């Protein structure tokens, strides 16, 4: 893992290289995804069944075999132990409570001309949720993606998750049962995104697709945008920890491991303020890493995209953080809110030594579906607002139509849109239309 110094002449270049997203396979992935989506759009169920068997080590004989029934999920809930059920319930309750506070209400007001103007907030009708699976199981993603939709009032939630030889992990099934998903299909990858975006004989077309996924899922979401809405294009997971000399060095190292163990492409960066602390952290990382069950992935991730950055002061650390715009930001420093006032680009921030980012993955309350790859500069975490539409409401009074019609007609005529001008004036018999 590299150590960078902000005082070095090459720092800007080195930081850009460290944080850039690898696009070397983008063309081949794009072409493959395009082919998959085309088959789903043209062939429907037959393509979905064929691709699911061919790409995911399955042997489903009929398309109906891909859909789980409610009893499958209920039985999985019953098979869980008491501690496991309680853990899911506690997490679900906290996530629900947090997202209840995000709910927005429709509003309107009457201006001085008697016009009524406002905004209508209404839930999306049908949402598709992608839950990653295959090599690992993520019941937390079920809770983090579906609960905000339910709080928003979405009428129907359709979910896709990959299976392993036709089976889904009990924890994932139990999470589906707990949140009350409407339909669940055992398929993943670009074919799952295509099925939700275009619909098949079995799968209903959704209005919006949300949820994290790998490279093929991200590219498929990019390509179907427009046919449906999407939440974001998610990249590899990221954490940036800013730690001063009082931060327990072992805690910083473990917070970096918690992101690194996701994926060899995940990014873990620590910003520190002294060369001695940087050396201590490097030694601690090398000692602790051998204890990690997923040490191979962690080592590869830290080698590929991990770094310790030594900077001069807190102001400089804030500037670097804003440039990186991390998915997860940890502040293990004295007076953290003073520094936080200077940082505006991050998906979620974990303030103080006791605020482990991993807690945010499961139980604190906010959704762990967060902007990555620098997109925190302009986008937000998944929330209730992703599952509603904001529509404008306009009711003009007779006086409003008369007075504002003249203004609208003047603007329209200057744009050369004479039908616009005429329809603005026709409701005002006294005007010289």
N, C-alpha and C positions, 0 to 999 in steps of 0.2 A: 504494500500500500504506500502511495506516495505522500510526501510531506511538502506542502507548498508554503512559500513565504510571500506575504503581500508586498513586501519591500523589494522583491526581485523584479528586475526589468522585464522578465518574461511572464509575470504573473497574469496579466490580462489574457494573454494568449493561452497560457496553461489552464486557466479557469474555463475559458471557452471550450477548449478541447475536452476538459473533464466533464462538463455538463451537457455537451451536445448529445443528441439522440442518434444512435447508429441507424443510418438509412441504407446500408450497403445491400440489404436484401429487399428493399422496398419494391423495386420493379417486379421481381419474381413473385413476391407475395401478392402484389396488386393484381397481376395477371391471373394467378391461381384463384384468388378470391372472386374476381370478375367471372371466371368460368363457372365456379360453384353457384354464384348468385344467378347467373343466366340459366343454369339447369333448373334451379328451384323455381324460378319465375315461369319457365316454359313447361316443365314436367310435373311440378307440384309434388304430390305424395310419393310418387315412384322415385323421384330424385332424392327426396329427403330420406327415404328408407335405404336406398342404395348407398348414398354418401355416408350415412350414419354407420352402416355396417362396414364399409370399405375403409373409412378414416378413423374409426373409434374402437376397433377390436370388438365389434358386436356381431350378433347373428340373429337379429330379429327377422322373423318370417313374414309377419304382416305389419302393415303400417300402424294398425291399432295397438300393437304391442308397445309402441313408443310412449303411449299415454298412461300415466299412473292413475289409479283410482283413489278416491278419498280413503278407502279402507286400508290401502297400502300405507298411507301416511299415518293414519290413526294407529295402526298396529305398531309402526315404528316408535311412535310416542309411548305406547304401552310397554314396549320392550326396554326403553331407557330406564336406568336406575333413578332413584329419587333425587340424588345430587345433580345428575345431568339435567333432569327435567326442571329442577329449581334454578339451575344456572341459566337455562334458556328463558325461563319466566322472568327472572330478575333483569336480565339484559333487555328483554322485550319491553318490560314495564318502563325501564329507564329511557329507552329509545322512544317509546310512545310519548312519555311525559315531555321530553325535550322537543319533539316535533309538534306537539300540541301548541306549543308557544309560537310556532312559526305560522300558524294559520292566519289568513288574511280575510277581511270582510269586504263585501261590495260596499261602495259609497257613492253618494251623489250630493250635489248642492245646486242651489238656484242663484243665478247671477242677477245683476240689477236690471236686466231686460226681461226677466221672467223665464229665461231658458233654464232647462234642467239638464245638467251635465254630470256624468259620473263614470264609474268603472264597475263592471260586473266580473266577479271572480267565480269561476265554475271549474269543476274537476274535469280532467280528460276522461273520456269514456272507457277506453280499453288500453292498458299498458302492458308491454312485454318486458319481462325481467330476465336478464341473463345471469346465471349463477355459475361461476367457474367450478370446474371439477376435473375428474380424470385422475391426474397424479395425486391430487389432494382434495380434501373436502372442506367446504366453507359454509357451515351453517350460519356464521355471523353475517355473511353477505346476503343470505335470505332475509334476516331481520333488518339489516341496514338499508336494503333496497325496497322491500315490500311494505314495511311499517309506515314510512313517510307517504307512500301511495294511499294506504288505507286511511291515514289521518286526513289526507287531502280530500277523500271521498270518491276515489276512483271506483267505478262500478265493477270493472272486471280486470283481474290481474292474471296474465298468462305467463308461465315461467318455463324456461329451458335450462337444463343442466346435463352435462355429459354423464354417461354411466360407464361402469367398468364391467364388461361381460354381462350387460343387461341388468346390473344392480346399482342401487344408489345407497350411499352411506346412511345408516339409521338416523344419525344426528341431523343430517340435512333433511331427510323426510320428516322427522319430528318437528323441525323448524317450520317447514311448509305447513304442517298441520296446525301449529300454534298460531301462525299469522293468518290462516284462512285463505290461502291462495285458491283461485278458481280452477285452473287447469295447469298440470305439470307434464312436460314432455322430456323424455330421456334422449337428448341429442345436444351436441355442442358445436363449437366452431362456426365458421361462416355459414354453414347450412342452417343452423339454428337462427341466426340473424336474418337470413333470407326468408325463412319460413314465417317469421313474425312480421317482416316488412311487407311481403307480398301476399301472404296467405297461401294455404294449400287446401285440398279438400278436407283434411282433418284439422288443420291449424287455422284459427281465425286471424285475419289481418289486424294488427294493432295500430294504434295512433302514435305511440312513442315507445322507444326501446331504451332501457337504462341498464346499468350494471357493468362491472369491470370484466375484463377478459384478456386473453393473450393477443399476440400479433395478428392472427387471422380474424379474431373477433373485432379488434380495433379497426382493422382495414375494412371489414364488412360494414361496420357501422358508418364509416366514412362514406362508403359507396352507396348505401341505401338512404343516406340523409336526403331529404326532399320527398322521397316516397313516404317516409315517416320522420317524426322528430327523433332526436337522440339527446342523451344527457351530455356526453362529452366523449372525446377520443382519449382513452386512458393509456398511459405508457407504464413502464416499470415503476415500482414503488420507490419512494425517496424519503430520506430523513436528513435534516440538517440540525445538529446540536451545537448550540453556542454555550461553551463552558468556561467559567473562570477557574482560578486555582483552588477555590473552595469546593468545587463539584467533585463528588466521589468518582475517582477515575474508573473504577470497575463499573459503576452505573452507566457512565458515558459509553464505555466499550460495549456493554450489553445492549444498550439502546441502538447502537450501530449494528450489532449482530441481528437484532430483531427485524431490521429491514433487509439486511444482506441475505438472510436465510430464505427469503421469498423466492429469489431468482438470481441467476448469475448476472443479469442485466440491471438488478436493483442498485440504487445509489445510496451510500452512507457517507456523510461528510461531517466532520467536527471542526468548528472554529474555536481556537484557543488563543490565549494572550501571552504565553511564554513558551520559549523553546524547551525549558525543563519539563513543563507539563506535557508538551507534545511528545517528548521522549518517554515520559512515564506512561502516557496513553498507548503509545506504540508497543512498549514492552508488555503492558497489561493485555492488549489485544492478542499479541503473539502467545502469551501464556494461557489465556482463557479459551482461545479458539479450539484448542485440542480437546476441551471438555464438551464441545457442542456436537450433538448427534448429526446435525446438518453441516458439519464443518467443511465438507468439500464444496458445497454451494457457497458458504460464507467466504471461504478463501478466494474462490473465483470471482465473486461479486466485489470484494474489497480490492482485489488485484485489478479488476477491469475498471471500476468506477468509484472506488473508495478513496478518501483523502483526509488528511489532517491539515488544516490551514492555520498558520500562525499569522496573526494580524496585530497591528500596533495598539488599537484601542477599541472601545465599544462603538464609537461612531463608525469606524471602518468596518466593524463586523456587521452593523446594520446595512451599510451600503452593499456589502457582499451578499448578504441574505436577500436583499431586494433584487439584486441582479439574478440570483439563482432561482428565486420564487419557488421554494420547496413545497412538496406535498405536505410533509410534516415538519414542523419547526419545534425544537426543544430549547427552552431557555433555562439552563442550569447555572444561574448567576445571581449575585446579590442585586436587589432592586430590579427585578426583571421587567416590571411594567414601565419603568423609566426607559428601558431599551425598546420595549415593545411599541412605545409611542413613535419610534423612528422606523419601524418595520411595517410595511403595508402589503407585501406580496407573500402569501402563504395560504395553504389550504386549511390547515388546522394548527393551532399553537398549543403547546403543552408547557405550562408555566411553573417553574420551580423544580427542585430536585425530586419531589415525590410524584411528579406528573409524568409517568412513563407513557410513551406513545402507544405501546402495546395495549394499555388499558383502553385507549380510544378505539382500538380495533374491535373491542368486544362489548364494553359495558358502560362507558361514561355517558353516552346518550346521543351525541351528534353522529350522523352517518359517516362511516369510514370510506365512502365513495368520494374521492377528493381529486381536484385537478392536479395533473402531473406535467412533467416536461416543460416547466416554465409557464404553463397556462394559468397558474394562480395569479398572474399579472392581470388577467381579464375575466376569469371565471370563478365559480363558487362551488362549494361542496353540494352533493345531492341533498335535496330537502323538499319540503312540502311544496315549495314554489315551483319545483320541476314537474309537478303533477297537476297543475292548474293552468287555466288560460285567463288572461286579463283582456276583457273586451270593453271597448268604449261605448257609452250610451249617450245619445244626443236627442233632446226634445226641445225644438225651438218654439217659442211663443210667437204670436202674430207680430208683436213689436220687434222681437229678435229677428224674425225673417225679414222684416222691412228694413231695419237699420243695418243689419249685417249683410243682407243681400246685396246692397249697393257696394259695400267693401269687397265682397267676394267677386262680384261682377267685374269690378275694376282690376283686381288681380288676375282674373281669368282672361280678360281681354288682352292684358299685357303678355300673357303666355300664348295668345293665339287660340284659345279654347273657347269658342263662341257659344257652343251648346252649354258649357259650364255656366257662362255668364247669363244666358237666357233662362236656364232653370233656376238660377239664383234670384232672378228678377220677376219671373212669372207669378210667383206667390205674393207679389206686391203690386196690386192693381194701380196704385198711384204712381209707379215709376215709369220712366220713359224707356221701356224695353225695346 
